[in-house]
Amino acid sequence: MDQPSDITPVLTLLTDFGSQDGYVAAMMGKLLSQPLQYRVIEVSHSIEPQNIWQAALSLKRYAPHYPPESIHLVVVDPGVGSPRKALALRCDQHWLIGPDNGVLSLASQNYRKITPYALKDSTDWWQKHTSFDGLALFTPAAIQLALGRPILDMAEALDEFHSLTFPEPEMVGSQIIGQIVGFDRFGNAITNIGSADIPHADSLKVHCRRFEFPKAQIYCDSPAHGRLSLINSDRLLELAIYQGSAHQELGLEVGDTVTIELESASMPSSL
């Protein structure tokens, strides 16, 4: 399907490189040295070092909102130099490019059709590197895709790729049991409990560690202590402190158990 003439395709970049060491600048230099008809957007370079889950959640949040033929390049790569594959996923009309460590997998779930490819270690345009595939492999691959080069000129079809999997919340008696799976920059705790998992009732009690998080519609509806829980824009239950950080102030961590207590009349038949 041809790209509409009034929409400029986009190439996004997400890394854990920070900005002080020149790694991102090297990648940007290579991108900008090519005659691409793409707008390059640096999403963030503040992903915590080697935090694959944080990057995967971020990509899942933003990737589907971009125009057709966008290319989403993610380099959070603890296994650089190892035998791990380099991926290019064709997801509907988007490309997701990055290491095969699960960082692309959550975002890929937003698309209807996924066709995975393993980028070759060596081509006419790149050579796999021992420590900086962001520059040596992934950036050239994104450039070649942006220039319209056929994917099979530089990759091989792949049957499967590594996927991250959210732990499923469980129904235990009159409780929904979930856990924290990540934090945003405000220190809000993101859980694996979705809005569809929670019955509509005023009597729900949400707990994590020894703290209660009263249900709220918006952040400023918090009670005097500031703790609250709400359904965020990803349709997931979030634990927060109004104008504060649940992560820092309460010491919450990824993996902490989150419990929703239900009255029997509010209990769903299944989760």
Salt bridges, closest charged atoms under 4 A:
GLU42 OE1 - HIS45 NE2 2.82
GLU69 OE2 - ARG90 NH2 2.92
ASP77 OD2 - ARG84 NH2 2.57
ASP92 OD2 - ARG112 NE 3.76
ASP133 OD2 - ARG84 NH2 2.88
ASP133 OD2 - LYS128 NZ 3.42
GLU212 OE1 - HIS207 NE2 3.92
ASP234 OD2 - ARG61 NH2 2.70
ASP256 OD2 - ARG209 NE 2.91
GLU261 OE2 - HIS207 ND1 3.81
